[in-house]
Amino acid sequence: WAEPTVERVGRSPPTMATPPDEATDAQEAVSKLLGNTVICTLDDGRSLEGTLVCLDRLKNIILSSVTETRKVPLEEYGAYLDGLDPPVIDSSRSDDKEGIIDENVCVVVTRKLSQAFAPGARLVKVEVTEKTWDRAQAAAAAAESNQ
């Protein structure tokens, strides 16, 4: 009699591919930014400024202590109620070509949010100030030197 053989049935455990150096560098850069202030611009023109809490593989971002800013054309803003302060007017949308000024002046509307979710598919750009970046790198360097 031949001794029975045992075969493994099913899928083998997944193997992790070693990420390229660029991906590792990007992961390190993002990990340095966790807990720091970033500014996310969405495809509808809104910007979210807050503390970076989470970034997933689909580029979805979660921020805390958020200030949402959006520019609304004055003609779409409508009349504001009596007793309220007039809105902040932003003329940065004016078109100065050949001395013609566009009348699409915008009202800057801001609101405070405790948390915000920015879908990765709607992100146009994510920015950090130089001060925030320098602070994040200094904190990461200090953490490495303590190890």
N, CA and C atoms as an extended XYZ file, in Angstrom:
441
Properties=species:S:1:pos:R:3:atomname:S:1:resname:S:1:resid:I:1 pbc="F F F"
N         0.807       -1.166        0.000 N   TRP     1
C         0.000        0.000        0.000 CA  TRP     1
C         0.861        1.245        0.000 C   TRP     1
N         0.420        2.207       -0.787 N   ALA     2
C         1.124        3.489       -0.808 CA  ALA     2
C         0.506        4.390        0.265 C   ALA     2
N         1.352        5.144        0.884 N   GLU     3
C         0.871        6.051        1.927 CA  GLU     3
C         0.065        7.181        1.289 C   GLU     3
N        -1.091        7.552        1.882 N   PRO     4
C        -1.907        8.604        1.283 CA  PRO     4
C        -1.184        9.963        1.351 C   PRO     4
N        -1.444       10.759        0.344 N   THR     5
C        -0.848       12.094        0.323 CA  THR     5
C        -1.915       13.124        0.685 C   THR     5
N        -1.487       14.162        1.329 N   VAL     6
C        -2.395       15.225        1.714 CA  VAL     6
C        -2.146       16.399        0.789 C   VAL     6
N        -3.209       16.832        0.152 N   GLU     7
C        -3.099       17.977       -0.736 CA  GLU     7
C        -3.868       19.145       -0.143 C   GLU     7
N        -3.317       20.294       -0.337 N   ARG     8
C        -3.975       21.501        0.142 CA  ARG     8
C        -5.017       21.919       -0.892 C   ARG     8
N        -6.232       22.084       -0.453 N   VAL     9
C        -7.316       22.453       -1.339 CA  VAL     9
C        -7.699       23.903       -1.019 C   VAL     9
N        -7.967       24.668       -2.051 N   GLY    10
C        -8.372       26.059       -1.847 CA  GLY    10
C        -7.269       27.002       -2.296 C   GLY    10
N        -7.485       28.257       -1.973 N   ARG    11
C        -6.533       29.273       -2.395 CA  ARG    11
C        -5.342       29.307       -1.455 C   ARG    11
N        -4.219       29.609       -2.032 N   SER    12
C        -3.046       29.817       -1.202 CA  SER    12
C        -3.125       31.218       -0.608 C   SER    12
N        -2.468       31.450        0.515 N   PRO    13
C        -2.546       32.780        1.118 CA  PRO    13
C        -1.951       33.824        0.179 C   PRO    13
N        -2.524       35.006        0.183 N   PRO    14
C        -2.014       36.039       -0.719 CA  PRO    14
C        -0.604       36.460       -0.330 C   PRO    14
N         0.169       36.729       -1.339 N   THR    15
C         1.522       37.210       -1.080 CA  THR    15
C         1.541       38.710       -1.304 C   THR    15
N         2.268       39.405       -0.485 N   MET    16
C         2.367       40.851       -0.599 CA  MET    16
C         3.533       41.191       -1.512 C   MET    16
N         3.250       41.905       -2.549 N   ALA    17
C         4.309       42.371       -3.432 CA  ALA    17
C         5.017       43.543       -2.768 C   ALA    17
N         6.289       43.614       -2.953 N   THR    18
C         7.031       44.732       -2.402 CA  THR    18
C         6.726       45.971       -3.225 C   THR    18
N         6.234       47.027       -2.569 N   PRO    19
C         5.907       48.222       -3.343 CA  PRO    19
C         7.166       48.881       -3.875 C   PRO    19
N         7.067       49.524       -5.016 N   PRO    20
C         8.236       50.225       -5.540 CA  PRO    20
C         8.637       51.367       -4.615 C   PRO    20
N         9.848       51.837       -4.790 N   ASP    21
C        10.369       52.902       -3.938 CA  ASP    21
C         9.481       54.141       -3.964 C   ASP    21
N         8.918       54.459       -5.121 N   GLU    22
C         8.073       55.647       -5.226 CA  GLU    22
C         6.848       55.521       -4.336 C   GLU    22
N         6.226       54.333       -4.320 N   ALA    23
C         5.046       54.133       -3.482 CA  ALA    23
C         5.419       54.230       -2.006 C   ALA    23
N         6.564       53.687       -1.645 N   THR    24
C         7.018       53.761       -0.263 CA  THR    24
C         7.266       55.205        0.134 C   THR    24
N         7.885       55.980       -0.748 N   ASP    25
C         8.129       57.392       -0.471 CA  ASP    25
C         6.818       58.152       -0.300 C   ASP    25
N         5.837       57.846       -1.141 N   ALA    26
C         4.540       58.514       -1.055 CA  ALA    26
C         3.847       58.153        0.259 C   ALA    26
N         3.928       56.887        0.658 N   GLN    27
C         3.315       56.467        1.916 CA  GLN    27
C         3.966       57.170        3.101 C   GLN    27
N         5.276       57.308        3.054 N   GLU    28
C         5.976       58.001        4.129 CA  GLU    28
C         5.583       59.475        4.174 C   GLU    28
N         5.459       60.101        3.017 N   ALA    29
C         5.072       61.519        2.966 CA  ALA    29
C         3.680       61.716        3.549 C   ALA    29
N         2.750       60.834        3.191 N   VAL    30
C         1.381       60.956        3.706 CA  VAL    30
C         1.357       60.689        5.203 C   VAL    30
N         2.113       59.705        5.661 N   SER    31
C         2.115       59.425        7.100 CA  SER    31
C         2.675       60.598        7.898 C   SER    31
N         3.591       61.357        7.322 N   LYS    32
C         4.116       62.553        7.991 CA  LYS    32
C         3.046       63.638        8.091 C   LYS    32
N         2.095       63.629        7.164 N   LEU    33
C         1.061       64.669        7.144 CA  LEU    33
C        -0.134       64.356        8.040 C   LEU    33
N        -0.274       63.106        8.489 N   LEU    34
C        -1.390       62.765        9.366 CA  LEU    34
C        -1.340       63.640       10.612 C   LEU    34
N        -2.467       64.232       10.952 N   GLY    35
C        -2.537       65.110       12.114 CA  GLY    35
C        -2.157       66.551       11.817 C   GLY    35
N        -1.830       66.850       10.575 N   ASN    36
C        -1.468       68.209       10.175 CA  ASN    36
C        -2.548       68.810        9.279 C   ASN    36
N        -2.493       70.122        9.129 N   THR    37
C        -3.505       70.837        8.347 CA  THR    37
C        -3.234       70.725        6.853 C   THR    37
N        -4.280       70.361        6.093 N   VAL    38
C        -4.208       70.295        4.633 CA  VAL    38
C        -5.405       71.054        4.055 C   VAL    38
N        -5.286       71.430        2.800 N   ILE    39
C        -6.374       72.108        2.087 CA  ILE    39
C        -6.728       71.252        0.874 C   ILE    39
N        -7.968       70.769        0.835 N   CYS    40
C        -8.445       69.932       -0.270 CA  CYS    40
C        -9.371       70.769       -1.145 C   CYS    40
N        -9.130       70.757       -2.447 N   THR    41
C       -10.006       71.448       -3.391 CA  THR    41
C       -10.792       70.391       -4.153 C   THR    41
N       -12.121       70.556       -4.181 N   LEU    42
C       -12.998       69.607       -4.859 CA  LEU    42
C       -13.352       70.113       -6.246 C   LEU    42
N       -13.864       69.226       -7.081 N   ASP    43
C       -14.164       69.579       -8.465 CA  ASP    43
C       -15.311       70.581       -8.614 C   ASP    43
N       -16.085       70.815       -7.569 N   ASP    44
C       -17.152       71.814       -7.643 CA  ASP    44
C       -16.699       73.185       -7.141 C   ASP    44
N       -15.404       73.325       -6.843 N   GLY    45
C       -14.853       74.613       -6.440 CA  GLY    45
C       -14.744       74.813       -4.946 C   GLY    45
N       -15.356       73.947       -4.149 N   ARG    46
C       -15.250       74.086       -2.700 CA  ARG    46
C       -13.843       73.726       -2.243 C   ARG    46
N       -13.430       74.346       -1.134 N   SER    47
C       -12.172       73.941       -0.518 CA  SER    47
C       -12.438       73.608        0.939 C   SER    47
N       -11.775       72.566        1.407 N   LEU    48
C       -11.902       72.106        2.782 CA  LEU    48
C       -10.531       72.222        3.431 C   LEU    48
N       -10.451       72.980        4.511 N   GLU    49
C        -9.193       73.106        5.241 CA  GLU    49
C        -9.394       72.509        6.616 C   GLU    49
N        -8.566       71.507        6.947 N   GLY    50
C        -8.707       70.851        8.238 CA  GLY    50
C        -7.558       69.908        8.508 C   GLY    50
N        -7.659       69.204        9.611 N   THR    51
C        -6.628       68.272       10.046 CA  THR    51
C        -6.826       66.924        9.361 C   THR    51
N        -5.782       66.427        8.701 N   LEU    52
C        -5.844       65.143        7.995 CA  LEU    52
C        -5.934       64.009        9.003 C   LEU    52
N        -7.038       63.248        8.930 N   VAL    53
C        -7.271       62.144        9.838 CA  VAL    53
C        -7.026       60.810        9.144 C   VAL    53
N        -7.464       60.716        7.883 N   CYS    54
C        -7.407       59.422        7.203 CA  CYS    54
C        -7.318       59.620        5.691 C   CYS    54
N        -6.576       58.731        5.052 N   LEU    55
C        -6.501       58.657        3.590 CA  LEU    55
C        -6.509       57.178        3.239 C   LEU    55
N        -7.450       56.759        2.391 N   ASP    56
C        -7.502       55.346        2.030 CA  ASP    56
C        -6.957       55.111        0.628 C   ASP    56
N        -7.005       53.867        0.188 N   ARG    57
C        -6.423       53.497       -1.101 CA  ARG    57
C        -7.163       54.085       -2.291 C   ARG    57
N        -8.399       54.556       -2.066 N   LEU    58
C        -9.179       55.184       -3.132 CA  LEU    58
C        -9.023       56.701       -3.121 C   LEU    58
N        -8.093       57.204       -2.325 N   LYS    59
C        -7.787       58.629       -2.173 CA  LYS    59
C        -8.906       59.401       -1.488 C   LYS    59
N        -9.813       58.694       -0.797 N   ASN    60
C       -10.813       59.370        0.014 CA  ASN    60
C       -10.113       59.950        1.229 C   ASN    60
N       -10.502       61.146        1.623 N   ILE    61
C        -9.845       61.835        2.730 CA  ILE    61
C       -10.878       62.194        3.784 C   ILE    61
N       -10.499       62.005        5.051 N   ILE    62
C       -11.319       62.455        6.169 CA  ILE    62
C       -10.527       63.527        6.904 C   ILE    62
N       -11.191       64.660        7.135 N   LEU    63
C       -10.587       65.788        7.843 CA  LEU    63
C       -11.395       66.071        9.101 C   LEU    63
N       -10.732       66.630       10.120 N   SER    64
C       -11.438       67.092       11.315 CA  SER    64
C       -11.168       68.579       11.490 C   SER    64
N       -12.006       69.235       12.300 N   SER    65
C       -11.915       70.681       12.536 CA  SER    65
C       -11.824       71.427       11.206 C   SER    65
N       -12.851       71.295       10.404 N   VAL    66
C       -12.836       71.725        9.010 CA  VAL    66
C       -13.498       73.091        8.817 C   VAL    66
N       -12.907       73.880        7.932 N   THR    67
C       -13.544       75.096        7.431 CA  THR    67
C       -13.792       74.879        5.944 C   THR    67
N       -15.073       74.865        5.563 N   GLU    68
C       -15.433       74.715        4.154 CA  GLU    68
C       -15.622       76.107        3.566 C   GLU    68
N       -14.999       76.356        2.431 N   THR    69
C       -15.129       77.636        1.749 CA  THR    69
C       -15.611       77.378        0.334 C   THR    69
N       -16.615       78.147       -0.064 N   ARG    70
C       -17.080       78.047       -1.449 CA  ARG    70
C       -17.411       79.436       -1.943 C   ARG    70
N       -17.285       79.613       -3.229 N   LYS    71
C       -17.592       80.896       -3.862 CA  LYS    71
C       -18.870       80.728       -4.657 C   LYS    71
N       -19.839       81.572       -4.337 N   VAL    72
C       -21.138       81.515       -5.002 CA  VAL    72
C       -21.298       82.790       -5.816 C   VAL    72
N       -21.623       82.683       -7.116 N   PRO    73
C       -21.863       83.899       -7.905 CA  PRO    73
C       -22.949       84.747       -7.258 C   PRO    73
N       -22.725       86.047       -7.255 N   LEU    74
C       -23.631       86.972       -6.574 CA  LEU    74
C       -25.066       86.831       -7.059 C   LEU    74
N       -25.256       86.613       -8.363 N   GLU    75
C       -26.623       86.498       -8.874 CA  GLU    75
C       -27.312       85.229       -8.387 C   GLU    75
N       -26.549       84.202       -7.980 N   GLU    76
C       -27.132       82.970       -7.461 CA  GLU    76
C       -27.292       83.011       -5.942 C   GLU    76
N       -26.604       83.930       -5.305 N   TYR    77
C       -26.628       83.996       -3.843 CA  TYR    77
C       -27.979       84.435       -3.327 C   TYR    77
N       -28.645       85.336       -4.031 N   GLY    78
C       -29.947       85.812       -3.598 CA  GLY    78
C       -29.808       86.924       -2.569 C   GLY    78
N       -30.938       87.460       -2.173 N   ALA    79
C       -30.940       88.547       -1.194 CA  ALA    79
C       -30.709       87.964        0.189 C   ALA    79
N       -29.851       88.595        0.951 N   TYR    80
C       -29.645       88.147        2.321 CA  TYR    80
C       -30.599       88.910        3.221 C   TYR    80
N       -30.906       88.327        4.366 N   LEU    81
C       -31.921       88.878        5.268 CA  LEU    81
C       -31.447       90.150        5.942 C   LEU    81
N       -32.397       91.014        6.303 N   ASP    82
C       -32.072       92.241        7.041 CA  ASP    82
C       -31.453       91.875        8.383 C   ASP    82
N       -30.515       92.661        8.795 N   GLY    83
C       -29.889       92.444       10.088 CA  GLY    83
C       -28.637       91.599       10.023 C   GLY    83
N       -28.435       90.912        8.930 N   LEU    84
C       -27.226       90.103        8.787 CA  LEU    84
C       -26.122       90.952        8.183 C   LEU    84
N       -24.901       90.619        8.513 N   ASP    85
C       -23.773       91.313        7.908 CA  ASP    85
C       -23.758       91.010        6.421 C   ASP    85
N       -23.372       91.977        5.600 N   PRO    86
C       -23.300       91.696        4.166 CA  PRO    86
C       -22.228       90.639        3.892 C   PRO    86
N       -22.407       89.865        2.848 N   PRO    87
C       -21.438       88.811        2.546 CA  PRO    87
C       -20.097       89.389        2.115 C   PRO    87
N       -19.061       88.571        2.239 N   VAL    88
C       -17.733       88.953        1.763 CA  VAL    88
C       -17.741       88.820        0.249 C   VAL    88
N       -17.373       89.872       -0.436 N   ILE    89
C       -17.382       89.865       -1.896 CA  ILE    89
C       -15.980       89.570       -2.407 C   ILE    89
N       -15.892       88.650       -3.357 N   ASP    90
C       -14.612       88.280       -3.947 CA  ASP    90
C       -14.665       88.587       -5.431 C   ASP    90
N       -13.784       89.451       -5.883 N   SER    91
C       -13.782       89.805       -7.299 CA  SER    91
C       -12.686       89.085       -8.063 C   SER    91
N       -12.152       88.002       -7.491 N   SER    92
C       -11.062       87.297       -8.165 CA  SER    92
C       -11.539       86.590       -9.428 C   SER    92
N       -12.840       86.416       -9.575 N   ARG    93
C       -13.361       85.789      -10.792 CA  ARG    93
C       -13.504       86.768      -11.928 C   ARG    93
N       -13.226       88.040      -11.684 N   SER    94
C       -13.404       88.996      -12.780 CA  SER    94
C       -12.379       88.756      -13.874 C   SER    94
N       -12.819       88.935      -15.085 N   ASP    95
C       -11.991       88.679      -16.256 CA  ASP    95
C       -11.480       90.023      -16.758 C   ASP    95
N       -10.173       90.207      -16.695 N   ASP    96
C        -9.596       91.518      -16.997 CA  ASP    96
C        -9.104       91.604      -18.446 C   ASP    96
N        -9.548       90.712      -19.314 N   LYS    97
C        -9.072       90.710      -20.694 CA  LYS    97
C        -9.580       91.933      -21.438 C   LYS    97
N        -8.680       92.634      -22.057 N   GLU    98
C        -8.991       93.791      -22.891 CA  GLU    98
C        -9.874       94.809      -22.183 C   GLU    98
N        -9.687       94.983      -20.882 N   GLY    99
C       -10.422       95.996      -20.133 CA  GLY    99
C       -11.868       95.654      -19.852 C   GLY    99
N       -12.318       94.458      -20.237 N   ILE   100
C       -13.694       94.069      -19.973 CA  ILE   100
C       -13.725       93.355      -18.630 C   ILE   100
N       -14.551       93.831      -17.727 N   ILE   101
C       -14.652       93.212      -16.408 CA  ILE   101
C       -15.934       92.399      -16.353 C   ILE   101
N       -15.795       91.133      -15.991 N   ASP   102
C       -16.933       90.231      -15.878 CA  ASP   102
C       -17.746       90.609      -14.640 C   ASP   102
N       -19.043       90.592      -14.746 N   GLU   103
C       -19.873       90.936      -13.603 CA  GLU   103
C       -20.154       89.752      -12.692 C   GLU   103
N       -19.512       88.626      -12.903 N   ASN   104
C       -19.721       87.455      -12.057 CA  ASN   104
C       -18.913       87.555      -10.775 C   ASN   104
N       -19.232       88.541       -9.980 N   VAL   105
C       -18.584       88.697       -8.688 CA  VAL   105
C       -19.140       87.628       -7.756 C   VAL   105
N       -18.284       87.096       -6.902 N   CYS   106
C       -18.687       85.982       -6.052 CA  CYS   106
C       -18.818       86.388       -4.592 C   CYS   106
N       -19.661       85.646       -3.890 N   VAL   107
C       -19.804       85.757       -2.449 CA  VAL   107
C       -19.054       84.583       -1.851 C   VAL   107
N       -18.151       84.848       -0.906 N   VAL   108
C       -17.408       83.787       -0.247 CA  VAL   108
C       -18.221       83.311        0.946 C   VAL   108
N       -18.595       82.047        0.936 N   VAL   109
C       -19.399       81.463        1.998 CA  VAL   109
C       -18.534       80.447        2.726 C   VAL   109
N       -18.417       80.597        4.047 N   THR   110
C       -17.645       79.631        4.838 CA  THR   110
C       -18.539       79.047        5.916 C   THR   110
N       -18.207       77.834        6.294 N   ARG   111
C       -18.894       77.206        7.420 CA  ARG   111
C       -17.925       76.275        8.124 C   ARG   111
N       -18.127       76.107        9.419 N   LYS   112
C       -17.284       75.246       10.240 CA  LYS   112
C       -17.954       73.882       10.369 C   LYS   112
N       -17.155       72.837       10.236 N   LEU   113
C       -17.641       71.470       10.369 CA  LEU   113
C       -16.723       70.715       11.326 C   LEU   113
N       -17.288       69.812       12.110 N   SER   114
C       -16.430       69.028       13.008 CA  SER   114
C       -15.619       68.012       12.212 C   SER   114
N       -16.229       67.415       11.190 N   GLN   115
C       -15.534       66.473       10.318 CA  GLN   115
C       -16.075       66.606        8.905 C   GLN   115
N       -15.256       66.212        7.936 N   ALA   116
C       -15.702       66.218        6.543 CA  ALA   116
C       -15.044       65.064        5.805 C   ALA   116
N       -15.787       64.524        4.851 N   PHE   117
C       -15.302       63.443        3.990 CA  PHE   117
C       -15.157       64.010        2.587 C   PHE   117
N       -13.972       63.891        2.020 N   ALA   118
C       -13.724       64.344        0.648 CA  ALA   118
C       -13.512       63.113       -0.228 C   ALA   118
N       -14.459       62.804       -1.108 N   PRO   119
C       -14.303       61.624       -1.966 CA  PRO   119
C       -13.113       61.789       -2.912 C   PRO   119
N       -12.295       60.773       -3.008 N   GLY   120
C       -11.117       60.823       -3.858 CA  GLY   120
C       -11.439       61.120       -5.309 C   GLY   120
N       -12.587       60.650       -5.783 N   ALA   121
C       -12.971       60.882       -7.179 CA  ALA   121
C       -13.283       62.349       -7.451 C   ALA   121
N       -13.561       63.130       -6.412 N   ARG   122
C       -13.919       64.539       -6.583 CA  ARG   122
C       -12.774       65.485       -6.247 C   ARG   122
N       -11.635       64.945       -5.775 N   LEU   123
C       -10.498       65.791       -5.414 CA  LEU   123
C        -9.793       66.327       -6.648 C   LEU   123
N        -9.510       67.614       -6.642 N   VAL   124
C        -8.732       68.243       -7.701 CA  VAL   124
C        -7.284       68.387       -7.239 C   VAL   124
N        -7.112       68.845       -5.990 N   LYS   125
C        -5.765       68.949       -5.438 CA  LYS   125
C        -5.824       68.943       -3.925 C   LYS   125
N        -4.704       68.555       -3.330 N   VAL   126
C        -4.520       68.587       -1.889 CA  VAL   126
C        -3.240       69.363       -1.644 C   VAL   126
N        -3.329       70.376       -0.779 N   GLU   127
C        -2.189       71.254       -0.551 CA  GLU   127
C        -1.821       71.282        0.927 C   GLU   127
N        -0.556       71.538        1.176 N   VAL   128
C        -0.088       71.828        2.521 CA  VAL   128
C         0.751       73.095        2.439 C   VAL   128
N         0.729       73.862        3.506 N   THR   129
C         1.577       75.045        3.522 CA  THR   129
C         3.006       74.615        3.802 C   THR   129
N         3.937       75.444        3.433 N   GLU   130
C         5.342       75.125        3.670 CA  GLU   130
C         5.602       74.967        5.168 C   GLU   130
N         4.955       75.795        5.967 N   LYS   131
C         5.107       75.727        7.423 CA  LYS   131
C         4.632       74.373        7.954 C   LYS   131
N         3.488       73.905        7.467 N   THR   132
C         2.956       72.605        7.891 CA  THR   132
C         3.886       71.482        7.466 C   THR   132
N         4.398       71.535        6.234 N   TRP   133
C         5.292       70.504        5.732 CA  TRP   133
C         6.579       70.452        6.558 C   TRP   133
N         7.157       71.624        6.845 N   ASP   134
C         8.384       71.668        7.640 CA  ASP   134
C         8.149       71.106        9.044 C   ASP   134
N         7.002       71.460        9.637 N   ARG   135
C         6.675       70.956       10.971 CA  ARG   135
C         6.500       69.436       10.953 C   ARG   135
N         5.854       68.910        9.921 N   ALA   136
C         5.639       67.469        9.808 CA  ALA   136
C         6.962       66.731        9.642 C   ALA   136
N         7.869       67.280        8.831 N   GLN   137
C         9.171       66.636        8.645 CA  GLN   137
C         9.988       66.682        9.929 C   GLN   137
N         9.922       67.794       10.661 N   ALA   138
C        10.665       67.910       11.915 CA  ALA   138
C        10.153       66.897       12.934 C   ALA   138
N         8.826       66.721       12.999 N   ALA   139
C         8.247       65.752       13.927 CA  ALA   139
C         8.657       64.332       13.566 C   ALA   139
N         8.681       64.034       12.263 N   ALA   140
C         9.081       62.690       11.819 CA  ALA   140
C        10.560       62.448       12.130 C   ALA   140
N        11.390       63.460       11.933 N   ALA   141
C        12.826       63.318       12.230 CA  ALA   141
C        13.052       63.111       13.719 C   ALA   141
N        12.285       63.824       14.542 N   ALA   142
C        12.413       63.663       15.993 CA  ALA   142
C        11.989       62.267       16.422 C   ALA   142
N        10.947       61.745       15.803 N   ALA   143
C        10.472       60.390       16.127 CA  ALA   143
C        11.518       59.339       15.735 C   ALA   143
N        12.170       59.546       14.587 N   GLU   144
C        13.206       58.604       14.152 CA  GLU   144
C        14.423       58.644       15.067 C   GLU   144
N        14.791       59.825       15.549 N   SER   145
C        15.974       59.940       16.397 CA  SER   145
C        15.723       59.350       17.790 C   SER   145
N        14.450       59.267       18.206 N   ASN   146
C        14.120       58.679       19.507 CA  ASN   146
C        14.114       57.168       19.467 C   ASN   146
N        14.155       56.589       18.292 N   GLN   147
C        14.110       55.113       18.194 CA  GLN   147
C        15.453       54.496       18.374 C   GLN   147
